[in-house]
C-alpha cells in the first residue's frame, strides 16, 4: 500500500517539519525561562523543556502545519502556533503518568519520577514529586494557550483557533476521565469505547490538529471530509495502538508490554474477546484486567484467547476498513493535492508499527 | 477606618455583584453539562459545578467587574468574562488540596474527598478519587479560557484579556511550585517570601483581576497606580491571611487551625520569629514546621514565641502600612470615583477578619 518513493519523500517532509517545530519549541521555552525568577522553579521548567523536547514524532503539530498549507496558508508563523499542541501533550502526559502511576514514558522516566530523582533527600519525596508534576502539567497547559495567543495571525482567525484548542483539551479531558472510570472497572460497551476513542484519540491526535491548522489558514467551512478523515484514521490509530500494547515489544510500546493489562485497560481486543468467550475464559480475562500484576503465564494465555476468539482479527479488519475509508475521505477534501497525498500516506504510516 | 454607611453600601454592592456572577456561572455550567455525553463524566462535572457554586465571596470577579466600570465599561457581558477567574480558582483549589492532602476546603469536603465519597466500592479508591480530581481541575482551567473566549467583546480587547488570564495562571503556577518547595523545607528568605506572595496572592487575587477588567473596558495604559494598589493590598491580604491561619478559629480559617504549621508553611510570622529568636526557640520553631502533626501544647508555645518576638506586631504593622499605601494609590487611579471609593473600602475590608 505504501510505496517506497512516497515513504522516502514524506518521511523527509515529516523530518523537516519536526525540526522546525522543535526550533519553535526551543524558542518558546527560552522565552519562558527568561521570565521565571525562582531558582527552584527554573529547575522545574527546565525539566519540562527537556521532557517536551524529548517528545516523539510531533505528528500533531505536523498535522496542524499540513492542514494549514493544504488550504493555502504560507510562511513560518504556523510553527509558533503549532507547538501549542505539543505543550498540551506534555500537560496530558505528565498528569496521565501520575494517574496511571507510570514510571516510564517514551522509554524515559516519567516526569514525576524525573522530578523525584532531582529532589534531594527530603521527607515525603514521592508525594512532593507528584505535586510538582501536577504544577508542571498545569504550567504546560497555560503555555499551550500562551503560545497560540502570542502567534501572529489575524485576530478573528486566532480567536477561532483558540476556540478549537479549548475544545480539544475539553474533549480530551472527558476522555481521560472516562478512561479512569474504565480502569476502575466501570464496564464499557462497544459504543462507550468508540466514544472514548473518538474523544481521547481521534479528536486529540487527528481531527483537532487538522481543524486548528485549517482555521489558522482562514478556512472554516466545508470541512466535513477532513473531519471524517480525522475521526476514521484516529479510531484506526487507537485500535492499532491497543494491538501494539498487547502484542508489541517493550521497545515498540515504550513501556512494559503488560502495562495496558495491568492498568485494567478495556480495549476493543478485550471487549470482543470477552463477548466471544465462554464463561471460563470470560472470567479469566476479567481476572487478568483486575489483577494489577499479571504473571507471564497468564499474559501468554490471555494473548492466545484474544487470537483464538478472532478478536485479534476483528481489530485488524476494522483498522483496515477505517484506514481505507479515511483515505477515500482525504481524496474529497477541498484542498491542495500535495497535502492530501501526504494525509493518505500518513493514514497507512500511522498503523504501520509492527507487532 | 471603615465607616458603617460605606460598609453597608459596599456590602450591598458586593452581594448584588456576587449574584450576577453566580448566575453567569450557573449559565455556563448548564451549557457545559449539555455538552458532556458520558454519564460518569456528567457526575464529575456536576460535582465541579457544586464545588464552584459553593465558592465564597467572589472577590476576584467582583474586582474584574469593578475595574471594568471604573474605566467606563457598560452592560452585563462582563459577568460572562469575569467567571473565568472563578473557574481558574476551582482549578487551583482542587489541585492544591491534592498537593496539600487537605480533606477540607471552605468548611466543606475538598474535591477529591467529595469524589471519593461519590465513588462506590472500588479498588484503589483514594488514588482514583485523586486522579479524577486532577482531571476535573484540568477541565476547570479549560473552562476558564472557554468562558473568556466565548464572552462577547471586541477581538483586540479579548485578545489582551486572554493574555492577562494566561499570565495570571502562569504566575500563580510559579507561586504554587515555590510554595511546594517551601513546604518541603527549602528555606525562604524575606525577599523570596515577598516574591511568593506577589506571585501567588497579589497577582492572582488583586492585580490580575483588576487588569483583566481594565483591559476588557478597553483601558490598557496608565495603569501603574492600579497595579501598585493591587500589589500592596495583595501583600497585606496574604500577611493577614497568615495571621488568621495561626491565630484564627477553625471557622475563620475554614480548616483546622494547625493546618498551616502542619503543612510546614513558611510565613512572615515564622521567618521573623526565627530571625528574632535565640537558638533554642529557633530550633523549636523549625521542629514545629517539620513535625507534620504539632501537639496542642507545642502549638500554644509556638504562638507565644511569635508574640514575644514581636513578629506578630511586625506583621500587623506591615499590613497597616501596605493597606494605607494601597489606598493612597487608589486615589491616584485615572478612573471613576465611585469604584475608587469601593477599592479603598475594599482594602480595609480584606483585612478585617478578626483573630
Interface residues (C-beta under 8 A of the other chain):
Chain A: X36 X37 X38 X40 X41 X44 X91 X95 X98 X99 X101 X119 X122 X123 X124 X127 X128 X131 X132 X134 X135 X136 X137 X138 X139 X141 X142 X143 X145 X146 X149 X150 X155 X156 X158 X159 X162 X163 X166 X169 X170 X173 X174 X176 X177 X178 X180 X181 X184 X185 X186 X192 X195 X290
Chain B: X36 X37 X38 X40 X41 X44 X91 X95 X98 X99 X101 X119 X122 X123 X124 X127 X128 X131 X132 X134 X135 X136 X137 X138 X139 X141 X142 X143 X145 X146 X149 X150 X155 X156 X158 X159 X162 X163 X166 X169 X170 X173 X174 X176 X177 X178 X180 X181 X184 X185 X186 X192 X195 X290
